[in-house]
């Protein structure tokens, strides 16, 4: 494997991890611990 291939794999893993973290935090902000939807207080 060349250095470019290794860098590409590391970049893809980082991208997937960041996407998962953003989706998880967005889900946690919309639902409480019991899975009940929080009402938006705007």
C-alpha positions as CSV (number, residue, x, y, z in Angstrom):
1,X,0.0,0.0,0.0
2,X,1.3,3.4,-0.8
3,X,1.3,6.4,1.5
4,X,-1.6,7.9,-0.4
5,X,-3.8,4.8,0.1
6,X,-3.1,4.9,3.8
7,X,-3.9,8.6,4.0
8,X,-7.2,8.0,2.1
9,X,-8.3,5.2,4.5
10,X,-7.5,7.4,7.5
11,X,-9.4,10.3,6.0
12,X,-12.5,8.1,5.3
13,X,-12.5,6.7,8.8
14,X,-12.3,10.2,10.2
15,X,-15.1,11.4,8.0
16,X,-17.4,8.5,9.0
17,X,-16.6,9.1,12.7
18,X,-17.3,12.8,12.5
19,X,-20.6,12.2,10.7
20,X,-21.7,9.6,13.3
21,X,-20.8,12.0,16.1
22,X,-22.9,14.8,14.6
23,X,-25.9,12.6,14.0
24,X,-25.7,11.2,17.5
25,X,-25.5,14.6,19.1
26,X,-28.4,15.8,17.0
27,X,-30.5,12.8,18.1
28,X,-29.6,13.4,21.7
29,X,-30.6,17.0,21.5
30,X,-34.1,16.1,20.2
31,X,-34.9,13.2,22.5
32,X,-34.5,12.7,26.3
33,X,-33.2,9.6,28.0
34,X,-36.5,7.7,27.8
35,X,-36.8,8.3,24.1
36,X,-39.5,10.9,24.4
37,X,-39.3,13.7,22.0
38,X,-38.4,17.1,23.5
39,X,-40.6,20.0,22.6
40,X,-38.7,22.8,20.9
41,X,-38.9,25.9,23.1
42,X,-38.5,28.7,20.5
